[in-house]
Each structure stands twice: as C-alpha cells, then as structure tokens.
Amino acid sequence: MYQAAFLFIIFLVLRVITGVFLFGTWRETKKNNLLILLIFFLMNAVTLLFLIFGNITLYDVSTILTMTVGLIFIDRTFYQDRKSPFKLLLTLTLVLGALTIITFTMYELSIIFQQNVAFIIHNIFLGALFVIFGLWSFIAASGSLKSFSSSDAVEPWVKGRYRLVKLYSICIILVGSLTPFTPVEGTVNWALLVILVANILRITGETIAWIMPNFLKKYFNRGFTSTDISEELSEEEILEAMK
C-alpha cells in the first residue's frame, strides 16, 4: 500500500514538472493547444491526489473533466479546421461520466444493485472513458505520423514524439480495458498490478514526449542530415499543413 502511494507521488511530481515545462513553452509561443495540454496535465495531477486520498467520487468527477479537456486538446491539435468526431466523443464521454457517478452512488448507498455488481458497472463506465480518450489519441497520432513519416524535411525527434504519443495512448487503452477487472477498494489483484505498470509507462511516455530534453532530441536526430535546412519543417508547420 505504501509502495503504491509512493509511486502515485512520483506520478504527481512528473505531472507538475511537465506542467511547468509546458507553461514556459506556452508563454514563449502563445499557442492555445499547449495551454489546453497544460490544463490537462494539471487536472490529471489533481485527479491523482483524489485517488491517493481515497475520495472516489471526486476522482470520478475529476477524471471526467480531465478526459473532456484531453478531447479538446486532440481536436485543437490534430484536427484544427478539419472535420473530427469531437462532438460525438464529447457527448459519449459526458453520458458515460454521468453513469459513472450514478453507479458509484448506487454502490455507496447499496441501492438497486448489490454492492459488488454496482462497483463492476461503475468500473465499466469509468474504464470506457479511458478507452475513448486513448483510442482517439492513438488514431490522431497515427494519422499525423503517417502523413509525414517518409518526409526528409521532418526531424526524427518530431517523429519520435508522435511514436511516444502512440505508445502512451496504448497504455491508456490498456488501463481502461482492465479497469472493470479491478477489485473492490482496499484489495489488490492482477488487473490492478498491470494497470500500475501501464500507468508507469504512460506517464513516463507523456513526460518524455512533451518535455523532450535536448539529449533525446540529439539521440533521435543521430545521423539525420537535410539537403536544405530551409526545407526542414517545424512541428507547427506540420500541423498547419494537415488542415
């Protein structure tokens, strides 16, 4: 139990570090999608705090709001002026979120369903929130990567960032898929352990992807040469070209 709490504290610290870095980048670039991503990570940090202190109701509410902000980030970053399923996914997220809160209330009050049944139904709805967000994140990153993966004008570290987004999106999908199999509060089983490992990979991937320290940029760019430096595309130009 103490080991799990220690890991959650590490997760929290990584979230704050990523948030601070994004705040600095946003102040320099004034890009609205970075501000949305900053809010996403800070809200996720608050969500982790609710989980650490065992307040599941506030954890559920914060998760719903965080996933909503995440969907907005994907829409504003990867789709911009292009048609996207944002409204559909947002509606589905809010409906599932409401059902998540309702079923946990049933679990606490022991009404309609037996407690264990209500808890499983609650976890199904909660897990679906993660799957929706993770799946759309994976699809958006895959589409973007496919559009410029063969271009010599795109630096390898940019491609590396999108591969990391795909990796941590898979981890989010895994977390959501296994959430219905997690046990009642206070106990541990195989699903919870796998979720813990997936969250370690997810948060590590998110931190590296959005901070991307210079030594990693150099690692990704090893052996990279461009025939004309003026032909190199920045990440912003890549997204602009995808409109």
C-alpha positions, 0 to 999 in steps of 0.5 A: 500500500505504501509502495503504491502511494509512493509511486502515485507521488512520483506520478504527481511530481512528473505531472507538475514538472511537465506542467511547468515545462509546458507553461514556459513553452506556452508563454514563449509561443502563445499557442492555445493547444499547449495551454489546453495540454497544460490544463490537462496535465494539471487536472490529471495531477489533481485527479491523482491526489483524489485517488491517493486520498481515497475520495472516489467520487471526486476522482470520478468527477475529476477524471471526467473533466480531465478526459473532456479537456484531453478531447479538446486538446486532440481536436485543437491539435490534430484536427484544427479546421478539419472535420473530427468526431469531437462532438460525438466523443464529447457527448459519449464521454459526458453520458458515460461520466454521468453513469459513472457517478450514478453507479458509484452512488448506487454502490455507496448507498447499496441501492438497486444493485448489490454492492459488488455488481454496482462497483463492476458497472461503475468500473465499466463506465469509468474504464470506457472513458479511458478507452475513448480518450486513448483510442482517439489519441492513438488514431490522431497520432497515427494519422499525423505520423503517417502523413509525414513519416517518409518526409526528409524535411521532418526531424526524427525527434518530431517523429519520435514524439508522435511514436511516444504519443502512440505508445502512451495512448496504448497504455491508456487503452490498456488501463481502461480495458482492465479497469472493470477487472479491478477489485473492490477498494482496499484489495489488490489483484492482477488487473490492478498490478498491470494497470500500475505498470501501464500507468508507469509507462504512460506517464513516463511516455507523456513526460518524455514526449512533451518535455523532450530534453535536448539529449533525446532530441540529439539521440533521435536526430543521430545521423539525420542530415537535410539537403536544405535546412530551409526545407526542414519543417517545424512541428507547427508547420506540420500541423498547419499543413494537415488542415 
